[in-house]
Amino acid sequence: MKKQNGTSHELKAQKISSQLKLPQDVTIGATILTVTGNYEITIENFKGILEYTEECIVIKNKKGMIRITGKKLLIHYFTNDSMMISGIMKQIEFL
C-alpha cells in the first residue's frame, strides 16, 4: 500500500471539506486569525509559543509558524487553542 505524503492528504481533506461545506478549522485543524485593525489579533488552533518579546511573537501551528512583528506586543491571554495579542502590529508572516 502506498503511503500518502502530508501535502497530498491535506489537499484531499480540503477538497472533501469544501464539498461537504465543513469548516477547514474543524476538518484539517487550520489556524484562524482574526485581525482587528493593526492593534489586536486573536489566534485559534495553534500548537505553542516559540518566541515572545515586545517586538516579535512566533507561534507554532500545524503547518509551520506564524511570526507577528511590531511594537509593545502583549499576549493578553492564551488557552490550549486560542490567544489574544495586542500592540502595534507591523507584519504577520507565515513561515
C-alpha positions as CSV (number, residue, x, y, z in Angstrom):
1,M,0.0,0.0,0.0
2,K,1.4,3.4,-1.0
3,K,1.9,5.9,1.9
4,Q,0.5,9.4,1.2
5,N,2.6,12.4,2.0
6,G,1.2,15.1,4.2
7,T,0.5,17.6,1.4
8,S,-1.5,15.1,-0.7
9,H,-3.6,14.1,2.4
10,E,-4.2,17.7,3.3
11,L,-5.3,18.5,-0.3
12,K,-7.8,15.6,-0.2
13,A,-9.1,16.7,3.2
14,Q,-9.5,20.3,1.9
15,K,-11.4,19.1,-1.1
16,I,-13.7,16.9,1.0
17,S,-14.2,19.7,3.5
18,S,-15.1,22.1,0.7
19,Q,-17.6,19.7,-1.0
20,L,-19.3,19.0,2.3
21,K,-19.2,22.7,3.2
22,L,-17.4,21.9,6.5
23,P,-15.2,24.5,8.1
24,Q,-11.5,23.7,7.5
25,D,-10.5,24.7,11.0
26,V,-12.5,21.6,12.2
27,T,-11.6,19.2,9.4
28,I,-7.9,19.9,9.0
29,G,-7.0,21.9,12.1
30,A,-6.4,25.2,10.1
31,T,-5.3,28.1,12.2
32,I,-7.8,31.0,12.4
33,L,-6.5,34.6,12.7
34,T,-9.0,37.4,13.5
35,V,-7.3,40.7,13.0
36,T,-8.8,44.0,14.3
37,G,-7.1,46.9,12.7
38,N,-3.4,46.8,13.4
39,Y,-3.8,46.6,17.1
40,E,-5.4,43.3,18.0
41,I,-5.2,39.7,16.8
42,T,-6.9,36.5,18.0
43,I,-5.3,33.2,17.0
44,E,-7.1,29.9,17.3
45,N,-5.8,26.3,16.7
46,F,-2.2,26.9,17.5
47,K,0.4,24.5,19.0
48,G,2.6,26.7,21.1
49,I,4.5,29.9,21.6
50,L,8.1,29.7,20.3
51,E,9.2,33.3,20.9
52,Y,7.7,36.2,22.9
53,T,9.1,39.7,23.1
54,E,7.6,43.2,22.8
55,E,8.7,43.3,19.2
56,C,8.2,39.7,18.0
57,I,5.9,36.8,18.8
58,V,6.4,33.5,17.0
59,I,3.5,30.9,17.2
60,K,3.8,27.3,16.1
61,N,0.8,25.9,14.2
62,K,0.0,22.7,12.4
63,K,1.6,23.7,9.1
64,G,4.6,25.8,10.4
65,M,4.9,29.1,12.2
66,I,3.4,32.5,12.3
67,R,5.5,35.5,13.2
68,I,4.0,38.7,14.3
69,T,6.2,41.8,14.5
70,G,5.5,45.2,15.8
71,K,5.8,47.3,19.0
72,K,4.5,46.9,22.5
73,L,3.2,43.4,21.7
74,L,1.4,41.8,24.6
75,I,-0.3,38.4,24.9
76,H,-3.4,39.2,26.9
77,Y,-4.5,35.5,27.4
78,F,-3.8,32.1,26.0
79,T,-5.5,28.7,26.4
80,N,-4.8,25.4,24.9
81,D,-6.1,26.5,21.5
82,S,-6.6,30.3,21.4
83,M,-4.8,33.5,22.3
84,M,-5.3,37.3,22.0
85,I,-2.4,39.6,21.2
86,S,-2.5,43.4,21.3
87,G,0.0,46.1,20.3
88,I,1.0,47.9,17.2
89,M,1.2,45.2,14.6
90,K,3.5,45.9,11.6
91,Q,3.7,42.5,10.0
92,I,2.2,39.0,10.0
93,E,4.3,36.3,8.3
94,F,3.5,32.6,7.6
95,L,6.8,30.7,7.8
